[in-house]
Amino acid sequence: MRVLVTGTDGYIGSPLSSVLLEQGHDVTGLDTGFYRDGWLYNDGIKKHSSCINKDIRHITEDDLRGFDAVVHLAELSNDPLGQHNPELTYQINHLGTLELARKAVAAGVSRFVYTSSCSVYGAGDGGGHKTEESQTNPQTAYARCKVFVERDLSALASDNFSPTFLRNATAYGPSPRMRFDIVLNNLAGLAWTTKEIKMTSDGSPWRPLVHILDIAHAIACSLEAPRQIVHNQVFNVGSTSANYQVRDIAEIVADTFPGCKLSFGNSDGDNRSYQVNFDKINTLLPGFKCQRDAARGARELFELFQRIDMPAETFNFRAFTRLKQLQHLLRTRQIDKDFYWSSSPMLHERKADSAVVSSIPGSATI
């Protein structure tokens, strides 16, 4: 298939391109470049041969013409970032994605894989593990936008357009475009750089986790599955055995990193706690089985940090935390209040250049 991957220079998009190329697909990336300052390590994996440097709000029908499928990752990601400016989150994540899908329909794109999130389940109600049929209960702007997109893209489904919705559990694992603002990765970074995990909460909330390579595998399987299996379907992405309390995640990481101290605080009032059932994807999606767990992910991160001799400066570098990086771009006037790139000719030249040198001391270039 000829596949357009939006957000290809992001945390999941970077390894996803390699997975799709290895499966024989023709992959084109699309990214606006917010996070290109961050490159943690060289991995030797295959990369897409071309990348469209555009904001998704600027995509045209002509950009989409000729593609068999769109895999859509490019949104403002995670809850703190969404809460930073809820209205802008709606403009980009909800309306921007809906407009992208409408243009895909007009351009003749037959498949659209949307990466949603298990955060749509929000706060647990004591009703057991959430399935794809469970009522959603989003607690943040980010999660509410996921619900709105699922609803509105589902209404576009037709004989010629098949959307598929992948509700990913909380991701973890190494990526060249690393994120240290998600739970397991963040705890692993603390364990490596400070040898201490000091939880401010009691760690009681439940979170389902999934390795980014299992997410990439789910996307590939969704593209390749018979249409009748994935047409307008929702799949929770993960493994039912990988529902963890946050304290369990902290203990796994502390046990993996030698000499790491672990302590807990009191409940912090965070009501986002849910457990998810993943039987549907592991039984109905051809070729898919979730293959990794949190212990394996923690070991991979320990081995990576050891191999690259990661200093604290790298762990704390702004480009590996979504909110910090966008605040930096706003503060330095590289993007405006609506998250469009500045009209400065110098900054336009930088935006269009896909070979951006990272400002992390000692890191490799793209």
Secondary structure, DSSP 8 states (H G I E B T S, - for coil): -EEEEETTTSTTHHHHHHHHHHTT-EEEEEE--TTTT-----------SEEEE--GGG--HHHHTT-SEEEE--S--SHHHHHHSHHHHIIIIIIIHHHHHHHHHHHT--EEEEEEEGGGG-S--SS-SB-TTS-----SHHHHHHHHHHHHHHTT-BTTBEEEEEEE-EEES--SS---SSHHHHHHHHHHHHSEEE-SS---SEEEEEEHHHHHHHHHHHHHS-HHHHTTEEEEES-GGGEEEHHHHHHHHHHHSTT-EEE------------B--HHHHHHSTT------HHHHHHHHHHHHHHHT--HHHHT-GGGSHHHHHHHHHHTTSB-TTS-B---HHHHHHHH-S-----STT----
